[in-house]
Structure formats: C-alpha cells, structure tokens
C-alpha cells in the first residue's frame, strides 16, 4: 500500500500562526494549558526540522514566568502549579537545551511532595490521583536526573496495582483500561526499568485490537478512531516490542487523511477541525512509524531521540 504525503510546510505555518494569533478562539480556549500547547507545537516543529523558526529566548522567558517558588509550573502566567505543566515546561526546556536554567532541587522537591504513602501521585495540592501524574513525576525527575527524590519502588508498585485482567492499565486501581493511561504506565515502567511487571503478549493483543477498518486507532473498545491514539497506542506497542502486530501503512494513511491540506494542521478524524494537540500526536505518530524525513521520537520520554541522547549522554 502506498502512503500519502505529509504537508510539512503548511503544518509549520499552522503552528507558527497559532502562536502569533493569541487572541483567536482556539488560543483563548487553550489559555489554561498554554504550556502544554507550547510543548505540542514546539516538539512538532522539531520533529519537522523547523524548531529554528521560533524565538527561543522569547519562549524561555515566558515559560519561566509560569514558574512558582514552590517549584512547580502553571499552565500559563498567573495559573496555579500542576505536575502536568511542570513536565511540559521541563520537556520544552530540554528541547531547547536549557535545562541548566532550572532550579532542579525546588522542582524535584515539589514533585516529591505530591507522592502519597501508597506510591501514587496527585496532580497538585488539591489531591486528584491518576497514573498520568505518576508518569509525569517519573518522566520529569528522570530528565532532571533526580529520581532518587521519590520512592521509586512504591511508585512502581502503585502503577502495577492499576493493571487489569486484560493486560491494560487504568487511571486508578480497578478503573478500566484506556490507551492513554496504558502509555503513562508503560512509559513510566520503562523509564524505571520495571517492564517485567507487564504481560507483553496480553497487553499487545489489547493494543493491536484498537486498530479499526479505517486504519486508525481508538482508545477503548467500540470507540471511534482518533489521531491522538496514534501516539498513545503506538508508543506502548513499541516499548513492549509488539508494534509489528498492527498495519502501519493503514495507520499512516489514516493520519495523513486527517490533514488540512490547504491551511495545515491535523484533526482527530478526517474532515474535522484541526488543532495543535492532534497535529502533534499525528506528526509524532508518523515519526514512530518512521515516516521519511521526520526526526525520530523517543516513545517513553515523548521527546526527539537526539534530545534524549543529549540529556543522558552529553559530554562535559
């Protein structure tokens, strides 16, 4: 099967235009999570070899205005700190090779303060527990070389307690398996060297069953396909070495059929409205599928492979 073409220049223009037009509806709707939006947009640009099209100093200055003295980052200037946006901030600064400007001790202490006695993590001081936050904590602290600030054994034990009989994972113990949560759990287990807790064949079967006739992937049984699961499902399949169980070409064409070929951007499904969230996950999914001309992305850290290599193998 032939695979279609990716409108690289139009996607780059879409992301840059979105960033410049901060007063349009899409930007206003995303105001509370602009830091994550910056991560999605900038990582997409890097995968497309176009990170140089944005002003790095301007981005860095704005990110640091989202930082709080407690050590966490808010989703935008003036917003409360949360572990989700703290990870996004650290990922963007890793992308821009500026980790050294961070107060690593304060950030690490903030994240450690969110770990509960059972090993789980809350997202902020208000206490919501979710395996997404376990991933955020583990990924963020690993990037900062500070995993020793938390009880990793308990963190792993909590994630394992969220495993279900179908091989998947939920947001809390007993919650249904969901592809997004599975990524969070599998990636966290991979980063901590704990994949022995995973039944790779059972989980791989559940994940490959997410592919529907159109080639797209869904997040749970009987749901519609969505471009974002091109990341959540594919990354997990790659981590557990079962990605050959799906039809990669059909998936690539599903993603490419969700492009706005006139104005750029990628939507959740063909002919829907595009946004930066699905543009990132579509391009990242194509990277995992080794689409020609794209930078490789690490399936656990959700950063380009060259960035991860720089983080962990940088010479003095």
C-alpha positions as CSV (number, residue, x, y, z in Angstrom):
1,X,0.0,0.0,0.0
2,X,1.3,3.5,-0.9
3,X,1.5,6.0,1.8
4,X,0.3,9.6,1.2
5,X,2.4,12.8,1.6
6,X,2.8,15.0,4.7
7,X,2.2,18.7,4.2
8,X,5.3,19.8,6.2
9,X,5.5,23.5,5.2
10,X,1.8,24.0,5.9
11,X,1.9,22.3,9.3
12,X,4.9,24.5,10.3
13,X,3.0,27.6,9.2
14,X,-0.1,26.5,11.1
15,X,1.8,26.2,14.3
16,X,3.6,29.5,14.0
17,X,0.4,31.3,13.0
18,X,-1.4,29.7,16.0
19,X,1.3,31.0,18.3
20,X,1.2,34.5,16.9
21,X,-2.6,34.9,17.0
22,X,-3.0,34.6,20.8
23,X,-6.4,36.4,20.7
24,X,-8.3,34.0,18.4
25,X,-10.9,31.5,19.8
26,X,-8.6,28.4,19.7
27,X,-5.9,30.3,21.7
28,X,-8.3,31.6,24.2
29,X,-9.8,28.1,24.7
30,X,-6.4,26.8,25.4
31,X,-5.3,29.6,27.7
32,X,-5.3,27.4,30.9
33,X,-3.0,24.8,29.3
34,X,-0.8,27.0,27.1
35,X,2.4,25.5,28.4
36,X,1.3,22.0,27.2
37,X,0.3,23.7,23.9
38,X,3.8,25.1,23.6
39,X,5.2,21.6,24.2
40,X,3.0,20.1,21.5
41,X,3.7,22.9,19.0
42,X,7.5,23.1,19.6
43,X,8.0,19.4,19.6
44,X,6.1,19.1,16.3
45,X,8.3,21.8,14.8
46,X,11.4,19.9,16.0
47,X,10.2,16.6,14.5
48,X,9.7,18.6,11.3
49,X,13.2,20.1,11.5
50,X,11.8,23.6,12.0
51,X,12.5,24.4,15.6
52,X,14.6,27.4,14.5
53,X,11.5,29.2,13.2
54,X,10.6,30.4,16.7
55,X,12.4,32.8,19.0
56,X,13.9,30.5,21.7
57,X,14.6,33.4,24.1
58,X,11.0,34.6,24.0
59,X,9.7,31.1,24.7
60,X,12.1,30.5,27.6
61,X,11.3,33.9,29.1
62,X,7.6,33.2,29.0
63,X,8.0,29.6,30.5
64,X,9.9,31.0,33.4
65,X,7.1,33.4,34.1
66,X,4.9,30.4,34.6
67,X,7.2,29.1,37.4
68,X,6.2,29.3,41.1
69,X,8.5,29.5,44.1
70,X,7.1,26.1,45.3
71,X,8.9,24.6,42.3
72,X,6.0,23.8,40.0
73,X,4.8,25.4,36.8
74,X,1.3,26.6,36.0
75,X,-0.3,26.1,32.6
76,X,0.1,29.8,31.9
77,X,1.3,33.0,33.6
78,X,-0.8,33.5,36.8
79,X,-2.1,29.9,36.9
80,X,-1.7,27.5,39.8
81,X,1.2,25.0,39.6
82,X,0.4,21.4,38.4
83,X,2.5,18.4,37.7
84,X,1.2,18.2,34.1
85,X,2.5,21.6,33.2
86,X,5.7,21.1,35.2
87,X,6.5,18.2,32.9
88,X,5.7,20.3,29.8
89,X,8.0,23.1,31.0
90,X,10.9,20.7,31.6
91,X,10.3,18.9,28.3
92,X,10.3,22.3,26.4
93,X,13.5,23.4,28.1
94,X,15.1,20.0,27.3
95,X,14.0,20.6,23.7
96,X,15.7,24.0,23.7
97,X,18.8,22.7,25.6
98,X,18.2,25.0,28.5
99,X,17.7,22.6,31.5
100,X,20.5,24.4,33.3
101,X,18.4,27.5,34.0
102,X,16.0,25.4,36.2
103,X,16.1,25.2,40.0
104,X,16.3,21.4,39.9
105,X,16.2,21.0,43.7
106,X,13.0,23.0,44.0
107,X,11.3,21.3,41.1
108,X,12.3,17.9,42.4
109,X,11.1,18.7,45.9
110,X,7.7,20.0,44.5
111,X,7.2,16.7,42.6
112,X,8.3,14.6,45.6
113,X,5.8,16.5,47.8
114,X,3.0,15.2,45.6
115,X,3.8,11.5,46.2
116,X,1.4,9.7,48.5
117,X,2.0,6.9,51.0
118,X,0.8,4.3,48.6
119,X,3.3,5.5,45.9
120,X,0.7,7.3,43.8
121,X,0.9,11.0,42.8
122,X,-1.6,13.8,43.0
123,X,-1.5,16.4,40.2
124,X,-1.4,19.4,42.6
125,X,-2.2,20.4,46.1
126,X,-5.9,19.6,45.6
127,X,-5.2,15.9,45.6
128,X,-6.6,14.3,42.4
129,X,-4.8,10.9,41.9
130,X,-4.1,9.5,38.5
131,X,-1.5,7.3,36.8
132,X,-0.9,10.2,34.4
133,X,0.6,12.0,37.3
134,X,2.8,9.0,38.1
135,X,4.2,9.2,34.6
136,X,4.7,13.0,34.8
137,X,6.6,12.6,38.1
138,X,8.8,9.8,36.8
139,X,9.5,11.3,33.4
140,X,10.2,14.8,34.8
141,X,12.5,13.6,37.5
142,X,14.3,11.2,35.1
143,X,15.0,14.1,32.8
144,X,16.3,16.1,35.7
145,X,18.4,13.2,37.0
146,X,16.5,13.3,40.3
147,X,14.6,10.0,40.5
148,X,16.2,9.4,43.9
149,X,14.0,12.2,45.3
150,X,10.9,9.9,45.3
151,X,10.2,6.3,46.4
152,X,10.5,4.7,43.0
153,X,9.7,1.2,44.4
154,X,6.4,2.4,45.8
155,X,5.6,4.4,42.6
156,X,6.1,1.3,40.5
157,X,4.0,-0.8,42.9
158,X,1.1,1.7,42.6
159,X,1.3,1.6,38.8
160,X,1.3,-2.2,38.9
161,X,-1.8,-2.1,41.2
162,X,-3.7,-0.4,38.3
163,X,-3.1,-3.3,36.0
164,X,-6.2,-5.1,34.8
165,X,-7.0,-8.7,33.7
166,X,-7.0,-7.7,30.0
167,X,-3.3,-6.6,30.4
168,X,-4.1,-2.9,30.3
169,X,-3.9,-0.2,32.9
170,X,-6.4,2.3,34.3
171,X,-6.1,5.7,36.0
172,X,-6.5,4.2,39.5
173,X,-6.8,0.6,40.8
174,X,-10.0,-1.0,39.3
175,X,-10.5,1.6,36.6
176,X,-11.0,0.4,33.1
177,X,-8.1,0.0,30.7
178,X,-7.5,3.0,28.4
179,X,-4.8,3.6,25.8
180,X,-3.8,6.9,27.2
181,X,-3.4,5.5,30.7
182,X,-1.6,2.5,29.3
183,X,1.0,4.8,27.7
184,X,1.5,6.6,31.0
185,X,2.0,3.3,32.9
186,X,4.1,1.5,30.3
187,X,6.4,4.5,29.7
188,X,6.9,5.0,33.5
189,X,7.7,1.3,33.9
190,X,10.1,1.5,31.0
191,X,11.9,4.6,32.5
192,X,12.3,2.8,35.8
193,X,13.4,-0.5,34.3
194,X,10.3,-2.3,35.5
195,X,8.7,-3.8,32.4
196,X,8.9,-7.3,33.9
197,X,5.6,-6.4,35.5
198,X,3.9,-6.3,32.1
199,X,2.3,-9.2,30.2
200,X,3.5,-8.1,26.8
201,X,1.5,-10.5,24.7
202,X,-1.7,-9.9,26.6
203,X,-1.3,-6.1,26.5
204,X,0.0,-6.2,22.9
205,X,-3.2,-8.0,21.9
206,X,-5.4,-5.5,23.6
207,X,-3.5,-2.6,22.0
208,X,-3.4,-4.0,18.4
209,X,-7.2,-4.6,18.7
210,X,-7.5,-0.8,18.9
211,X,-7.0,-0.6,15.1
212,X,-10.2,-0.3,13.2
213,X,-11.1,-0.7,9.5
214,X,-10.1,2.8,8.5
215,X,-6.6,2.1,9.8
216,X,-6.9,4.5,12.7
217,X,-6.7,3.6,16.4
218,X,-9.2,4.0,19.2
219,X,-8.6,4.3,23.0
220,X,-11.1,1.7,24.1
221,X,-13.3,-1.0,22.5
222,X,-16.2,0.2,20.5
223,X,-15.0,3.8,20.3
224,X,-14.2,5.9,17.2
225,X,-10.6,6.1,16.0
226,X,-8.7,9.3,16.9
227,X,-5.4,10.6,15.6
228,X,-4.1,11.1,19.2
229,X,-4.1,7.3,19.8
230,X,-1.5,7.0,17.0
231,X,0.8,8.1,19.8
232,X,-0.7,6.5,22.9
233,X,-1.1,3.1,21.3
234,X,2.0,3.1,19.0
235,X,4.4,4.2,21.7
236,X,3.2,1.5,24.1
237,X,3.5,-1.2,21.3
238,X,7.0,-0.1,20.5
239,X,8.1,-0.1,24.2
240,X,6.8,-3.7,24.6
241,X,8.1,-4.7,21.1
242,X,4.7,-5.6,19.6
243,X,4.3,-2.9,17.0
244,X,4.5,-5.4,14.2
245,X,1.1,-6.6,15.2
246,X,-0.7,-3.6,13.5
247,X,-0.9,-2.4,9.9
248,X,1.5,0.5,9.9
249,X,0.7,1.7,6.4
250,X,-3.0,1.8,7.0
251,X,-2.4,3.8,10.2
252,X,-0.1,6.3,8.4
253,X,-2.7,6.9,5.7
254,X,-5.4,7.5,8.4
255,X,-3.2,10.2,10.0
256,X,-2.4,11.7,6.6
257,X,-6.1,11.8,5.7
258,X,-6.7,13.9,8.8
259,X,-4.6,16.8,7.4
260,X,-5.9,20.1,6.4
261,X,-4.1,20.2,3.1
262,X,-4.9,23.9,2.4
263,X,-4.1,25.5,5.8
264,X,-2.1,22.9,7.7
265,X,-2.8,21.2,10.9
266,X,-4.2,17.7,11.7
267,X,-7.6,16.8,13.2
268,X,-8.8,13.9,15.2
269,X,-10.7,12.3,12.2
270,X,-10.9,13.2,8.5
271,X,-12.7,16.5,7.8
272,X,-12.9,17.6,11.4
273,X,-11.4,20.9,12.7
274,X,-7.6,20.8,13.2
275,X,-5.8,21.8,16.4
276,X,-2.3,21.8,17.8
277,X,-2.9,18.8,20.1
278,X,-3.8,16.4,17.2
279,X,-1.2,18.0,14.9
280,X,1.5,17.0,17.5
281,X,0.1,13.5,18.0
282,X,-0.3,12.9,14.3
283,X,3.2,14.0,13.4
284,X,4.6,12.1,16.5
285,X,2.7,9.0,15.4
286,X,4.2,9.3,11.9
287,X,7.7,9.7,13.5
288,X,7.1,6.4,15.4
289,X,6.1,4.9,12.1
290,X,9.4,6.0,10.6
291,X,7.8,8.3,8.0
292,X,10.6,9.6,5.7
293,X,12.2,12.9,6.6
294,X,11.0,13.2,10.2
295,X,13.2,13.2,13.3
296,X,12.8,10.1,15.4
297,X,10.9,10.5,18.7
298,X,11.5,8.5,21.9
299,X,8.4,6.5,22.8
300,X,8.9,6.8,26.6
301,X,10.1,10.4,27.0
302,X,8.0,11.9,24.2
303,X,10.9,14.0,23.0
304,X,13.0,13.6,19.9
305,X,15.7,10.9,20.2
306,X,18.5,13.4,19.7
307,X,17.2,15.5,22.6
308,X,17.1,12.4,24.9
309,X,20.6,11.4,23.8
310,X,21.8,14.9,24.6
311,X,20.2,14.8,28.1
312,X,21.7,11.4,29.1
313,X,24.9,11.2,27.1
314,X,26.0,14.8,27.0
315,X,29.8,15.1,27.4
316,X,31.2,17.8,29.6
